[in-house]
């Protein structure tokens, strides 16, 4: 053995990483791949420490490891490995999340691999620099921080709460969208909060109650939210999603033209232990639009069996979802009239229908006062009301969105506060 050998660290780690099966996916991470490269070269140095150029090759691999770690924004190796391992989507977690029996062989493999990954997570810069015998080179190479962790214990804790945390991208994000048929995360979602919403308590409580039923595994309905633009329909859904994300709720935004992708999406989500809201914003159809047929089939359950962990929430500025033109009404095309009638009946297939009306003057000003107070705006109440009403007149009427835009405009032009 070489004089710098720290026991069987490099040899054992090399064999352990080569044997990964359950957690094979973590090797695709840049930092873990860089560690594996160091381990491979370190193992060669153990066998042949005098091999020309090998020590410098190892030093280069070590520097690349530190560079990859710094690129993550965190110079702590243990913290990074913990995050990657806990978020990894693998056969063990999928089986556990589906509530099925985990075979003993799978349990044993996961346990053994976690020991290997835990050993890797706790590697220090000093251990990894030991193979570099050239003093000047060793002193020049950068160090990294490392906090000792018990990876198997951390993983057991994550597995026990999988119904709230999920795995992979579902553990890191709570808002998603569909891009070319694939579910992808929204990295910077709308931060809308329930406490920022004013009025519409009945509608908001109905959505909260239904969504909490979904989270508890109870029957939950699909919801249609209709009403005038700017009344807070979308904001309410997003605020509920943000508030209940820690309890295991995820929201997937789907555009109208993507409705045909929903059956395939349901197939992906059915075995996931988390609960999902498929959110369709600003939904409406014209007489020559056949996308409504896809949604109708989904709501009726004729495409696939209803998933117990998925509901559909849709918003529309039109109560019956149809963009009806006078030409549609006056035409004598029987098929066209039948199509319009089918679209109209689509709204009846939602289990809950909530209406958001434009606020009257009193409610509108209440919203303005609440938002102004929340933002620390101190202004004579009479002047505030007068300015808010003028703003609404210029914008074509009162709305919750208009109230928010008005208050934002006050912050953007401080002179108006004097």
C-alpha positions as CSV (number, residue, x, y, z in Angstrom):
1,X,0.0,0.0,0.0
2,X,1.1,3.6,-0.6
3,X,2.3,5.6,2.4
4,X,-0.6,8.0,2.0
5,X,-3.3,5.3,2.0
6,X,-6.3,5.9,4.3
7,X,-7.3,2.3,4.6
8,X,-9.4,0.9,1.8
9,X,-11.2,4.2,1.0
10,X,-10.3,4.4,-2.7
11,X,-10.5,0.7,-3.5
12,X,-13.8,0.2,-1.6
13,X,-15.3,3.4,-3.1
14,X,-14.3,2.4,-6.6
15,X,-15.9,-1.1,-6.2
16,X,-19.0,0.4,-4.6
17,X,-19.5,3.0,-7.3
18,X,-19.0,0.5,-10.0
19,X,-21.7,-1.7,-8.4
20,X,-24.4,1.0,-8.1
21,X,-27.7,-0.2,-9.5
22,X,-30.5,1.4,-7.5
23,X,-28.8,4.8,-7.4
24,X,-27.1,4.5,-10.8
25,X,-28.6,7.7,-11.9
26,X,-26.6,9.8,-9.4
27,X,-23.5,9.1,-11.5
28,X,-24.8,11.5,-14.1
29,X,-24.4,14.4,-11.6
30,X,-21.3,16.5,-12.5
31,X,-19.9,16.6,-9.0
32,X,-20.5,12.9,-8.2
33,X,-19.0,12.0,-11.6
34,X,-15.9,14.1,-10.8
35,X,-15.6,12.3,-7.4
36,X,-15.8,8.9,-9.2
37,X,-13.0,10.0,-11.5
38,X,-10.8,11.0,-8.6
39,X,-11.6,7.6,-6.9
40,X,-10.7,5.8,-10.1
41,X,-7.4,7.6,-10.5
42,X,-6.7,7.3,-6.8
43,X,-7.1,3.6,-7.0
44,X,-4.6,3.5,-9.8
45,X,-2.1,5.5,-7.8
46,X,-2.5,3.1,-4.9
47,X,-1.5,0.3,-7.3
48,X,1.3,2.2,-9.1
49,X,2.3,5.4,-7.3
50,X,5.4,5.9,-9.4
51,X,3.6,5.8,-12.8
52,X,4.7,8.9,-14.8
53,X,2.1,11.6,-15.1
54,X,-0.6,9.9,-13.1
55,X,-0.2,12.1,-10.1
56,X,-0.7,15.2,-12.2
57,X,-3.7,13.6,-13.9
58,X,-5.1,13.0,-10.5
59,X,-4.5,16.6,-9.4
60,X,-6.3,17.8,-12.5
61,X,-9.3,15.5,-11.7
62,X,-9.4,16.9,-8.2
63,X,-9.4,20.5,-9.4
64,X,-12.2,19.7,-11.8
65,X,-14.1,18.2,-8.8
66,X,-13.8,21.4,-6.8
67,X,-14.8,23.5,-9.9
68,X,-17.9,21.4,-10.4
69,X,-18.8,21.7,-6.7
70,X,-18.3,25.5,-6.8
71,X,-20.5,25.7,-9.9
72,X,-23.4,24.4,-7.9
73,X,-23.2,27.4,-5.6
74,X,-22.3,25.3,-2.6
75,X,-18.8,24.3,-1.7
76,X,-19.9,21.6,0.7
77,X,-19.6,18.1,-0.8
78,X,-21.7,16.3,1.8
79,X,-24.6,18.7,1.3
80,X,-24.5,18.3,-2.4
81,X,-24.3,14.6,-2.4
82,X,-27.2,14.5,0.1
83,X,-29.4,16.6,-2.2
84,X,-28.6,14.5,-5.3
85,X,-29.2,11.2,-3.5
86,X,-32.4,12.3,-1.8
87,X,-33.8,13.7,-5.0
88,X,-32.9,10.7,-7.2
89,X,-35.8,8.9,-8.8
90,X,-35.2,5.2,-8.7
91,X,-36.9,1.8,-8.5
92,X,-36.8,1.7,-4.7
93,X,-38.6,5.0,-4.2
94,X,-41.1,4.3,-7.0
95,X,-42.0,1.0,-5.4
96,X,-42.2,2.6,-2.0
97,X,-44.3,5.5,-3.3
98,X,-46.7,3.2,-5.0
99,X,-47.4,1.5,-1.6
100,X,-46.3,-1.9,-2.9
101,X,-44.1,-4.5,-1.3
102,X,-40.4,-3.8,-1.6
103,X,-38.5,-7.0,-2.3
104,X,-35.8,-7.8,0.2
105,X,-33.2,-7.9,-2.6
106,X,-34.1,-4.3,-3.6
107,X,-34.1,-3.2,0.1
108,X,-30.6,-4.8,0.6
109,X,-29.2,-3.2,-2.6
110,X,-30.5,0.2,-1.6
111,X,-29.0,-0.1,1.9
112,X,-25.6,-1.2,0.7
113,X,-25.4,1.5,-2.0
114,X,-26.4,4.2,0.6
115,X,-23.4,3.1,2.7
116,X,-21.1,3.6,-0.3
117,X,-22.6,7.0,-1.2
118,X,-22.4,8.0,2.5
119,X,-18.7,7.2,2.5
120,X,-18.3,9.3,-0.7
121,X,-20.3,12.2,0.8
122,X,-18.0,12.3,3.9
123,X,-14.7,12.5,1.9
124,X,-12.7,15.5,2.9
125,X,-10.3,17.6,0.9
126,X,-7.4,16.2,3.0
127,X,-8.3,12.6,2.1
128,X,-8.6,13.4,-1.6
129,X,-5.4,15.4,-1.6
130,X,-3.4,12.6,0.1
131,X,-2.3,11.0,-3.2
132,X,-0.7,14.2,-4.4
133,X,2.9,13.8,-3.1
134,X,4.3,16.9,-4.8
135,X,4.1,19.4,-1.9
136,X,4.0,22.6,-4.0
137,X,1.2,21.2,-6.2
138,X,-0.8,20.0,-3.2
139,X,-0.6,23.4,-1.5
140,X,-1.8,25.1,-4.7
141,X,-4.9,22.9,-5.1
142,X,-8.1,24.4,-3.8
143,X,-9.9,23.0,-0.7
144,X,-13.6,22.5,-0.2
145,X,-15.8,22.4,2.9
146,X,-17.5,19.3,4.1
147,X,-19.9,18.6,6.8
148,X,-20.3,15.1,8.1
149,X,-23.7,13.5,7.4
150,X,-25.4,10.2,8.1
151,X,-26.8,9.6,4.6
152,X,-28.6,6.3,5.3
153,X,-30.5,8.0,8.2
154,X,-31.3,11.1,6.0
155,X,-32.6,8.8,3.3
156,X,-34.8,6.9,5.7
157,X,-36.3,10.1,6.8
158,X,-37.0,11.2,3.2
159,X,-38.5,7.7,2.4
160,X,-40.9,8.0,5.4
161,X,-42.2,11.4,4.2
162,X,-42.3,10.5,0.5
163,X,-46.1,11.3,0.2
164,X,-45.3,14.9,1.0
165,X,-41.8,15.3,-0.6
166,X,-41.9,13.1,-3.6
167,X,-38.6,12.5,-5.5
168,X,-36.6,13.9,-8.4
169,X,-37.8,17.2,-9.8
170,X,-41.1,16.8,-7.8
171,X,-39.0,17.1,-4.6
172,X,-37.3,20.3,-5.8
173,X,-40.2,22.1,-7.4
174,X,-44.0,22.3,-6.9
175,X,-45.1,24.0,-10.2
176,X,-44.8,22.4,-13.6
177,X,-45.7,22.9,-17.2
178,X,-45.8,20.8,-20.3
179,X,-43.2,21.3,-23.0
180,X,-43.3,19.2,-26.1
181,X,-45.2,16.5,-24.3
182,X,-42.8,16.4,-21.3
183,X,-43.4,17.6,-17.8
184,X,-40.9,20.2,-16.9
185,X,-40.5,22.3,-13.7
186,X,-41.2,26.0,-13.5
187,X,-38.2,27.3,-11.7
188,X,-39.5,30.7,-10.7
189,X,-43.3,30.4,-10.2
190,X,-45.8,33.1,-9.3
191,X,-45.3,33.7,-5.5
192,X,-49.0,34.5,-4.9
193,X,-50.0,34.0,-1.3
194,X,-53.4,33.3,0.3
195,X,-52.9,36.1,2.7
196,X,-52.6,38.5,-0.2
197,X,-56.0,37.7,-1.6
198,X,-59.0,39.9,-0.6
199,X,-62.7,39.0,-0.7
200,X,-64.1,35.9,-2.5
201,X,-63.7,34.0,0.7
202,X,-66.5,31.5,-0.2
203,X,-64.9,30.6,-3.5
204,X,-61.4,30.4,-1.9
205,X,-62.6,28.2,1.0
206,X,-64.3,25.9,-1.5
207,X,-61.1,25.4,-3.4
208,X,-59.1,24.9,-0.2
209,X,-61.6,22.3,1.2
210,X,-61.6,20.4,-2.1
211,X,-57.8,20.4,-2.4
212,X,-57.3,19.3,1.2
213,X,-59.7,16.4,0.6
214,X,-57.5,15.4,-2.3
215,X,-54.4,15.5,-0.1
216,X,-56.2,13.3,2.5
217,X,-57.0,10.7,-0.1
218,X,-60.7,11.6,0.0
219,X,-62.9,12.0,-3.1
220,X,-62.2,15.4,-4.7
221,X,-64.0,17.2,-7.6
222,X,-62.8,18.9,-10.7
223,X,-63.4,22.6,-10.4
224,X,-64.4,25.2,-13.0
225,X,-63.8,28.9,-12.0
226,X,-65.6,31.4,-14.2
227,X,-66.1,35.1,-14.0
228,X,-64.9,38.4,-15.4
229,X,-61.2,39.0,-16.2
230,X,-59.1,40.2,-13.3
231,X,-61.3,38.9,-10.5
232,X,-58.6,36.6,-9.1
233,X,-59.5,33.2,-10.4
234,X,-56.0,32.2,-11.5
235,X,-54.4,33.9,-8.5
236,X,-56.6,31.9,-6.1
237,X,-55.5,28.6,-7.7
238,X,-51.8,29.5,-7.6
239,X,-52.1,30.7,-4.0
240,X,-53.7,27.5,-2.9
241,X,-51.0,25.5,-4.8
242,X,-48.2,27.5,-3.1
243,X,-49.8,27.2,0.4
244,X,-50.3,23.4,0.2
245,X,-47.1,22.5,-1.5
246,X,-45.4,21.4,1.8
247,X,-48.3,19.0,2.3
248,X,-47.6,17.2,-1.0
249,X,-49.5,19.2,-3.6
250,X,-48.1,19.9,-7.0
251,X,-49.6,21.9,-9.8
252,X,-49.2,21.2,-13.5
253,X,-50.1,24.0,-15.9
254,X,-51.6,22.8,-19.2
255,X,-52.6,25.1,-22.1
256,X,-55.7,24.5,-24.1
257,X,-53.9,23.3,-27.2
258,X,-52.2,20.6,-25.0
259,X,-55.4,19.0,-23.8
260,X,-54.8,15.9,-25.9
261,X,-51.6,15.3,-23.9
262,X,-53.5,14.9,-20.6
263,X,-54.1,11.1,-20.9
264,X,-50.4,10.5,-21.3
265,X,-49.7,12.9,-18.4
266,X,-52.2,11.0,-16.2
267,X,-50.3,7.8,-17.0
268,X,-47.1,9.4,-15.6
269,X,-48.7,10.8,-12.5
270,X,-51.0,7.9,-11.4
271,X,-48.3,6.0,-9.5
272,X,-46.8,9.1,-8.0
273,X,-47.4,9.4,-4.2
274,X,-47.9,13.2,-4.5
275,X,-51.2,14.9,-5.3
276,X,-51.6,17.0,-8.5
277,X,-53.8,19.8,-9.8
278,X,-53.8,20.0,-13.6
279,X,-54.5,23.7,-14.1
280,X,-56.0,25.0,-17.4
281,X,-56.1,28.8,-17.4
282,X,-58.4,30.9,-19.6
283,X,-60.3,28.0,-21.1
284,X,-62.7,28.6,-23.9
285,X,-63.7,27.1,-27.3
286,X,-65.0,28.2,-30.6
287,X,-67.5,26.2,-32.7
288,X,-64.8,24.9,-35.0
289,X,-62.5,23.9,-32.1
290,X,-62.4,20.2,-31.4
291,X,-60.0,20.4,-28.4
292,X,-63.1,20.3,-26.2
293,X,-63.6,16.7,-27.1
294,X,-60.4,15.7,-25.4
295,X,-61.3,17.5,-22.2
296,X,-64.8,16.1,-22.3
297,X,-63.4,12.5,-22.5
298,X,-61.1,13.2,-19.6
299,X,-63.8,14.7,-17.4
300,X,-66.1,11.7,-18.2
301,X,-63.4,9.2,-17.5
302,X,-63.7,7.6,-20.9
303,X,-60.0,8.1,-21.8
304,X,-58.5,6.4,-18.8
305,X,-59.6,5.6,-15.3
306,X,-59.8,8.6,-13.0
307,X,-56.6,9.0,-11.0
308,X,-57.1,9.3,-7.3
309,X,-54.2,11.7,-7.0
310,X,-55.2,14.1,-9.8
311,X,-57.9,16.8,-10.2
312,X,-58.5,19.4,-12.9
313,X,-59.0,23.1,-12.1
314,X,-59.9,25.3,-15.0
315,X,-60.6,29.0,-15.3
316,X,-62.6,30.8,-17.9
317,X,-64.0,34.3,-18.6
318,X,-67.1,32.6,-20.1
319,X,-69.5,30.7,-18.0
320,X,-70.3,28.1,-20.6
321,X,-66.7,28.0,-22.1
322,X,-67.9,28.9,-25.6
323,X,-66.8,31.8,-27.7
324,X,-70.2,32.3,-29.4
325,X,-70.4,34.7,-32.4
326,X,-73.6,36.1,-33.9
327,X,-72.7,34.2,-37.1
328,X,-72.7,31.0,-35.0
329,X,-76.2,31.7,-33.7
330,X,-77.7,32.7,-37.0
331,X,-76.1,30.0,-39.1
332,X,-78.1,27.0,-40.3
333,X,-75.3,24.5,-39.9
334,X,-76.8,21.8,-37.7
335,X,-73.4,20.3,-36.9
336,X,-72.1,23.7,-35.8
337,X,-75.1,24.3,-33.5
338,X,-74.7,20.8,-32.0
339,X,-71.0,21.5,-31.4
340,X,-71.8,24.7,-29.5
341,X,-74.3,22.9,-27.4
342,X,-71.7,20.2,-26.5
343,X,-69.3,22.9,-25.5
344,X,-71.9,24.5,-23.3
345,X,-72.7,21.2,-21.6
346,X,-69.0,20.7,-20.9
347,X,-69.1,23.1,-17.9
348,X,-71.7,20.8,-16.3
349,X,-69.1,18.0,-16.2
350,X,-67.1,19.8,-13.5
351,X,-68.0,18.7,-10.0
352,X,-67.8,22.2,-8.6
353,X,-68.5,25.5,-10.4
354,X,-67.4,28.7,-8.7
355,X,-68.3,32.2,-10.0
356,X,-66.1,35.2,-9.4
357,X,-68.1,38.4,-9.9
358,X,-66.6,41.8,-10.5
359,X,-66.4,43.7,-7.2
360,X,-68.7,46.5,-6.4
361,X,-67.3,49.8,-5.3
362,X,-67.2,48.9,-1.6
363,X,-65.4,45.6,-2.2
364,X,-63.0,47.2,-4.7
365,X,-62.0,49.8,-2.2
366,X,-61.6,47.3,0.5
367,X,-59.2,45.4,-1.7
368,X,-57.3,48.7,-2.4
369,X,-57.1,49.5,1.4
370,X,-55.9,46.0,2.3
371,X,-53.2,46.0,-0.4
372,X,-52.1,49.5,0.4
373,X,-51.8,48.7,4.1
374,X,-49.8,45.5,3.3
375,X,-47.3,47.6,1.3
376,X,-46.9,50.2,3.9
377,X,-48.6,53.0,1.9
378,X,-49.8,55.9,4.1
379,X,-52.3,58.1,2.2
380,X,-55.4,60.0,3.1
381,X,-58.3,57.6,2.7
382,X,-60.4,60.0,0.7
383,X,-57.6,60.7,-1.7
384,X,-56.8,57.0,-2.0
385,X,-60.4,56.2,-2.8
386,X,-60.7,58.9,-5.3
387,X,-57.5,57.9,-7.1
388,X,-58.5,54.3,-7.1
389,X,-61.9,55.0,-8.6
390,X,-60.2,57.2,-11.3
391,X,-57.8,54.3,-12.1
392,X,-60.7,51.9,-12.4
393,X,-62.6,54.2,-14.8
394,X,-59.5,54.5,-17.0
395,X,-59.1,50.7,-17.0
396,X,-62.7,50.0,-17.9
397,X,-64.1,48.9,-14.6
398,X,-63.3,47.6,-11.1
399,X,-61.5,44.3,-10.5
400,X,-59.2,42.7,-8.0
401,X,-56.4,42.8,-10.6
402,X,-57.0,46.5,-11.2
403,X,-56.8,47.2,-7.5
404,X,-53.4,45.5,-7.3
405,X,-52.2,47.4,-10.4
406,X,-53.4,50.6,-8.9
407,X,-51.5,50.0,-5.6
408,X,-48.4,49.0,-7.6
409,X,-48.6,52.2,-9.5
410,X,-48.6,54.2,-6.3
411,X,-45.4,52.5,-5.3
412,X,-43.9,53.2,-8.7
413,X,-44.7,56.9,-8.5
414,X,-43.9,57.9,-4.8
415,X,-44.8,61.6,-5.5
416,X,-48.5,60.5,-5.6
417,X,-48.3,59.5,-2.0
418,X,-47.7,63.0,-0.7
